[in-house]
Amino acid sequence: MNGYTFVKGYRDNISLRKSFNSLASQVFGIDFEKWYERGFWTGKYEPYSLVDGDKVIANVSVNKINLIIEGERKGAVQLGTVMTHKDYRGKGLSGVLMRNVLEEFKDVDLIYLFANSTVFGLLS
């Protein structure tokens, strides 16, 4: 992956979590640390990230949920916190992560992306 390291399942790794929070703050103005401290960051939420050294540079997060659709229980994955550090943009890193996530969850009933309006240009 272009010399970068793929990581996931690192919520209890202080250094990587801090770097993830820093990137989320830079890109979206949000920080997940209080959410983590209060026990809300569970195994159902998992960042899939590319790391340069010890710095999270790109991310696609997976939120594993169950939905009831027309009376049937469906396994679903909500994608969110799709972000790339400004110094690493334009290299296809989010695409690499997205393909990895889609392959891993290809058997789930439903996958959807939670996004803001700035993403619309990327979809056309």
N, C-alpha and C positions, 0 to 999 in steps of 0.2 A: 504494500500500500504506500508507494512512494517514499519509503523509508520511515513512515509513521507506524506507530503501534496501535493495534485495535484493542480496546478494553471495554469490558462491561462488568456489571456486578461489583462495583467498587464503592457502594454507598458508605461503607465503614472505613474506607481508606481516606484518612483525613486530608492528605496532600492532594489526591485526585478530586475529592469532593470540593475542596477549597478552590481548585482550579476550575472545575465545572461551574461552581457558583460565581466565580469571577467572570467567566465568559457569559453566563446567563445575565449577569448584571450589566455587562458592557453592551450586549445585544438587545436585551429586552427590559432592562431596568428592574429585574426581579432577582431574588436570592432565596434559595431553598433551604438555607441553614436552620432557620427557626422551625420549618416544617420537619426537618430531620430531627432536631432536638426534641420536638414534641411527639416523636414516634409515628408521624404520618407517612414518612418515606419508608414504605414497606417493600417487600419483594415484588409487589405488583407494578411498581414503577422502576424502570431500569434504563439508564442512559446507555446508549451504544455510542462510543466515542473513539475518535482518533486522537492520539497523543504524540506530541513532539517533545521528547525528553520526558519531563514530568508536567507538561502543559497541555491541557485539553484544548484542541484547536478546532474540532468539529464534532457535532453531536446530532443524533436523532434519538429521542427518548420514546420508550414503549410503556404504555400504561395498559396492563392486562385487566380486562373487565369482563363481566358477564352481563348480557342484555336479555330481556324478554321481548321478543318480537312476535306479534300475533299469537301469544300464548306459548311460544317455544323459547326455550333457553338457548342462547347463542353465545359462543365464545368470541370475544372481540378484542381487537388491539387498537387503541387510540395512539396515533403518532403525534408527537409534539416536541417542543423545545428543539426544533430543527434550527441549528445555528452553526456558523463558521466564523472564526476569528477573522477580523478585517485583513490581517496580513496574509491569510491563507485562502482567500476567496478566489474564485475563478479557476480552481484546479480540479473541480469535480468531486471534492471530498464528501459533500452531503450525498451525492449520488452513489458513491461507494458504500456509504453507511446504509442508505435507503435500500439498495439492492441486497445487502447482507440481512437486514431486518425482514424484508419481504420474503427472502428465501427461507429464513428460519421459521417464519410464521405462515408459510404457504397453506397449511392445513386448517388455519383458523377460519371460522365462519365469516368474519367481517373485519376489515381493516379500514380505518378512516384517519384522515389527517386533520388535526385541529390547527388552524392557521389564521393569521390576520390578513388584511387586504394587501399587504406588500408582497405576498406570495403569488398573487394572480398572474403577474408577468412571467413567472417561472413555469407556469403550467401550460402556456400557449406555445 
